[in-house]
Amino acid sequence: MAEFLFGLIIGLIIGAGAVWRYSNVLKNFGIAKKGASGEPSQSQAENLAGFNRQREEKMDSNESKILDLFSKKNEISNDDVQKLLGISDATAERYLQNLENQGKIKQKENAGRGVTYVRN
């Protein structure tokens, strides 16, 4: 019986320590408990808004760099964008698709490796 109680007490101490450590980790990363309403705290919302603002600024900056590339070349490809920005194939494709949807550039070929884009 004494062994069982000793094990139970040690287990409770270890469990409480783990919960305390986990809650501190969450606080350090700004993921602490949400308010009673289930909504993020004001500081969490501000952090998220700031992150989204930075992401939008980065996207706008990268799109401007892509459009500036047309001053050096009449046609650009996905590979040109990858090299220019140091990004993946999929990310370059998203940038080009977004610029095409905005009507700023036009895809010259339909599909495949030979696709190039021209400025509208």
Backbone bond lengths (Angstrom), bond angles and torsions (degrees), N, CA, C in turn:
res aa  C-N    CA-C-N  psi(-1)  N-CA   C-N-CA  omega(-1)  CA-C   N-CA-C  phi
1 M - - - 1.448 - - 1.532 111.20 -
2 A 1.319 117.06 -40.01 1.460 121.92 -179.63 1.522 109.93 -64.41
3 E 1.334 116.91 -37.87 1.461 120.10 178.81 1.513 111.02 -64.56
4 F 1.332 115.86 -39.78 1.462 120.70 179.06 1.528 110.09 -62.84
5 L 1.318 117.68 -47.48 1.466 121.83 -179.82 1.526 110.69 -63.09
6 F 1.326 116.12 -41.90 1.463 120.13 178.46 1.533 109.89 -61.22
7 G 1.312 117.63 -44.99 1.461 122.55 178.22 1.517 111.58 -62.78
8 L 1.320 116.73 -41.27 1.463 121.76 178.97 1.520 110.80 -63.61
9 I 1.295 117.47 -45.19 1.469 121.49 -179.91 1.524 110.42 -64.09
10 I 1.320 117.63 -45.08 1.468 121.38 178.55 1.530 109.53 -61.80
11 G 1.330 117.61 -42.62 1.464 121.66 178.72 1.519 111.89 -61.25
12 L 1.330 117.31 -42.34 1.459 121.55 178.70 1.529 111.12 -64.94
13 I 1.320 116.80 -40.12 1.469 120.68 179.52 1.532 109.72 -65.28
14 I 1.311 116.45 -46.28 1.472 120.34 179.52 1.520 110.36 -63.60
15 G 1.329 117.61 -43.53 1.470 121.48 179.00 1.516 112.13 -61.81
16 A 1.324 116.65 -43.18 1.471 120.30 179.64 1.521 110.12 -64.66
17 G 1.332 116.77 -39.63 1.462 120.17 177.86 1.521 111.83 -63.89
18 A 1.322 116.47 -40.18 1.466 120.27 179.51 1.520 110.86 -65.47
19 V 1.329 117.05 -42.37 1.464 120.45 178.59 1.523 110.32 -63.92
20 W 1.315 117.47 -42.89 1.460 121.32 179.33 1.530 110.10 -61.80
21 R 1.336 117.87 -45.17 1.467 121.88 -179.36 1.517 110.74 -63.91
22 Y 1.328 117.60 -43.95 1.460 122.11 -179.16 1.530 110.74 -62.13
23 S 1.332 116.78 -41.53 1.472 119.26 179.74 1.520 110.81 -66.22
24 N 1.329 118.49 -34.63 1.467 120.71 176.86 1.522 111.52 -68.86
25 V 1.315 117.31 -37.85 1.460 120.54 177.43 1.525 109.38 -62.25
26 L 1.320 117.28 -44.89 1.459 120.77 179.23 1.523 111.27 -61.43
27 K 1.315 117.03 -41.70 1.470 120.07 178.98 1.518 110.80 -62.99
28 N 1.321 117.31 -41.35 1.462 121.03 -178.77 1.523 112.31 -64.07
29 F 1.311 116.96 -30.14 1.456 120.74 179.79 1.528 112.11 -95.24
30 G 1.318 117.52 6.98 1.464 120.30 178.27 1.511 112.89 70.63
31 I 1.325 117.52 26.46 1.459 121.00 -177.74 1.525 109.04 -114.69
32 A 1.299 116.68 22.74 1.454 119.99 -176.92 1.520 110.32 -59.78
33 K 1.306 114.97 169.08 1.454 121.65 -175.19 1.523 112.50 -48.87
34 K 1.311 115.43 141.35 1.457 120.36 175.39 1.524 108.58 -73.66
35 G 1.321 114.63 163.30 1.451 119.33 179.27 1.515 111.75 -66.62
36 A 1.327 116.16 177.63 1.455 121.54 -177.27 1.524 111.63 -60.11
37 S 1.332 117.13 -28.14 1.461 120.30 -178.69 1.517 112.22 -78.86
38 G 1.342 117.35 -9.14 1.456 120.32 -177.56 1.512 112.76 88.10
39 E 1.320 117.34 -1.31 1.461 122.43 179.71 1.522 109.69 -90.32
40 P 1.335 117.14 153.52 1.465 119.18 176.71 1.527 110.36 -64.24
41 S 1.321 116.03 153.15 1.454 119.83 177.52 1.528 109.27 -67.56
42 Q 1.315 116.24 168.39 1.458 120.69 -179.34 1.520 111.31 -61.33
43 S 1.336 117.34 -40.82 1.462 119.70 -179.72 1.525 111.01 -67.02
44 Q 1.328 118.19 -36.16 1.460 120.75 176.84 1.523 110.17 -65.59
45 A 1.319 116.68 -41.88 1.466 120.73 178.88 1.526 110.47 -64.28
46 E 1.338 116.60 -39.29 1.465 120.41 177.75 1.523 110.85 -65.97
47 N 1.343 116.75 -40.55 1.463 120.41 177.59 1.517 110.91 -61.75
48 L 1.316 116.56 -43.55 1.457 121.22 179.57 1.524 110.66 -65.84
49 A 1.312 117.23 -42.46 1.463 120.96 178.76 1.527 110.15 -63.13
50 G 1.316 117.24 -40.66 1.464 121.01 178.14 1.520 111.65 -65.32
51 F 1.321 116.03 -41.32 1.464 120.26 177.54 1.525 110.64 -62.10
52 N 1.328 116.82 -45.74 1.472 120.70 179.75 1.525 111.42 -63.73
53 R 1.321 116.53 -38.28 1.462 120.86 178.70 1.536 110.18 -64.13
54 Q 1.328 117.01 -44.18 1.470 121.31 178.02 1.533 110.66 -62.74
55 R 1.315 116.39 -40.03 1.465 120.24 179.95 1.519 111.06 -64.67
56 E 1.330 116.83 -42.60 1.469 121.27 178.01 1.529 111.09 -63.75
57 E 1.343 116.56 -41.92 1.466 120.31 179.06 1.529 110.61 -63.11
58 K 1.329 116.37 -40.70 1.466 120.95 178.59 1.528 110.36 -64.25
59 M 1.328 116.92 -42.96 1.464 120.56 178.51 1.522 110.42 -62.55
60 D 1.324 117.07 -45.14 1.464 120.85 179.57 1.527 111.04 -61.93
61 S 1.328 115.82 -42.66 1.465 120.52 179.01 1.528 110.78 -62.64
62 N 1.320 116.81 -44.62 1.465 120.39 -180.00 1.525 111.76 -66.20
63 E 1.335 117.30 -38.84 1.464 120.20 177.36 1.529 110.58 -64.44
64 S 1.331 117.03 -37.62 1.469 120.34 176.97 1.519 110.98 -64.21
65 K 1.337 116.72 -40.37 1.459 120.59 177.78 1.533 110.76 -62.62
66 I 1.326 116.00 -39.64 1.470 119.75 178.37 1.515 110.01 -63.53
67 L 1.327 117.16 -45.57 1.464 120.70 -179.96 1.530 110.99 -65.41
68 D 1.331 117.50 -34.96 1.468 121.00 177.03 1.528 111.24 -65.76
69 L 1.314 116.78 -28.13 1.460 120.81 179.08 1.532 111.15 -61.93
70 F 1.321 116.40 -26.25 1.469 119.95 179.06 1.532 111.95 -69.17
71 S 1.323 118.39 -16.51 1.463 119.67 175.97 1.538 110.65 -73.62
72 K 1.334 116.03 -20.88 1.465 121.17 178.76 1.521 112.56 -98.58
73 K 1.324 116.38 -28.16 1.456 121.46 -176.98 1.529 109.51 -134.36
74 N 1.323 116.63 144.65 1.466 120.16 177.56 1.522 111.55 -77.61
75 E 1.328 116.05 -32.32 1.461 122.08 179.72 1.521 108.29 -128.75
76 I 1.333 115.88 143.06 1.458 119.42 175.15 1.525 108.74 -128.28
77 S 1.316 114.32 157.53 1.464 120.45 178.54 1.526 109.43 -119.59
78 N 1.312 114.91 173.24 1.456 121.45 176.16 1.530 109.39 -58.65
79 D 1.327 117.06 -40.76 1.470 121.00 179.53 1.523 111.93 -60.92
80 D 1.347 116.67 -38.54 1.465 120.08 177.94 1.529 111.00 -60.89
81 V 1.326 115.98 -41.63 1.465 121.04 -179.03 1.525 109.93 -68.57
82 Q 1.332 116.82 -41.17 1.467 120.52 178.00 1.523 111.07 -58.15
83 K 1.321 116.10 -46.24 1.468 120.64 -178.58 1.529 111.38 -68.42
84 L 1.318 116.28 -40.55 1.457 121.29 -178.94 1.525 112.08 -61.15
85 L 1.334 116.25 -46.24 1.460 121.29 -173.06 1.524 113.79 -101.05
86 G 1.339 117.65 -11.01 1.461 120.09 -177.41 1.516 112.09 67.13
87 I 1.336 116.08 44.93 1.460 121.48 -176.15 1.525 110.14 -122.34
88 S 1.321 115.84 172.92 1.466 121.32 -178.98 1.521 110.77 -78.38
89 D 1.318 114.50 167.31 1.453 122.12 177.43 1.538 111.09 -58.29
90 A 1.326 116.20 -46.47 1.470 120.57 -178.34 1.525 112.02 -64.02
91 T 1.329 116.76 -39.81 1.469 120.07 179.62 1.520 110.51 -67.87
92 A 1.333 116.72 -41.53 1.464 120.28 177.22 1.521 109.85 -60.62
93 E 1.323 116.30 -41.32 1.463 119.97 179.41 1.527 111.49 -63.43
94 R 1.342 116.76 -39.32 1.470 120.08 177.99 1.530 110.93 -63.36
95 Y 1.341 116.63 -43.66 1.464 119.72 177.74 1.526 110.92 -60.07
96 L 1.322 116.53 -47.08 1.465 120.16 -178.99 1.523 110.99 -64.60
97 Q 1.316 117.23 -40.84 1.467 120.88 178.79 1.525 110.49 -63.63
98 N 1.318 117.13 -41.15 1.460 121.45 179.26 1.528 110.90 -63.79
99 L 1.330 116.67 -44.38 1.468 120.03 177.88 1.533 110.86 -64.84
100 E 1.316 116.53 -36.49 1.467 120.03 177.46 1.533 110.56 -66.89
101 N 1.325 117.19 -41.48 1.469 120.94 177.92 1.529 111.71 -63.90
102 Q 1.331 116.86 -30.79 1.463 121.42 177.80 1.528 111.68 -78.65
103 G 1.334 116.88 -8.37 1.459 121.20 179.94 1.518 114.01 80.10
104 K 1.321 117.89 15.82 1.466 121.44 -178.11 1.523 112.09 -86.82
105 I 1.337 116.27 -28.02 1.460 120.75 177.43 1.527 108.81 -134.34
106 K 1.330 114.93 167.05 1.456 119.76 -179.48 1.524 108.21 -135.19
107 Q 1.324 115.15 138.24 1.459 120.86 177.73 1.519 109.04 -77.59
108 K 1.325 116.79 130.09 1.454 120.80 -175.18 1.527 111.92 -84.16
109 E 1.328 118.38 -47.87 1.455 121.89 176.20 1.522 109.31 -102.76
110 N 1.324 115.71 165.86 1.465 119.27 -175.74 1.521 114.39 -75.14
111 A 1.326 117.31 -49.04 1.466 119.05 -175.50 1.512 110.19 -162.09
112 G 1.320 115.02 168.24 1.452 120.70 174.17 1.510 114.13 97.33
113 R 1.315 114.79 -170.88 1.460 121.42 -175.83 1.521 113.64 -66.36
114 G 1.303 117.98 -27.59 1.453 120.69 -175.41 1.511 115.46 -86.64
115 V 1.322 117.44 9.61 1.460 120.79 -177.55 1.522 109.76 -66.15
116 T 1.304 115.51 129.34 1.456 121.13 172.79 1.521 108.38 -128.33
117 Y 1.307 114.81 164.09 1.470 121.32 -177.88 1.510 109.01 -125.38
118 V 1.318 115.66 144.59 1.456 122.28 176.00 1.517 108.01 -123.19
119 R 1.311 115.17 156.91 1.466 120.15 -180.00 1.513 109.19 -78.77
120 N 1.310 116.79 138.38 1.478 121.82 177.15 1.510 110.94 -76.58
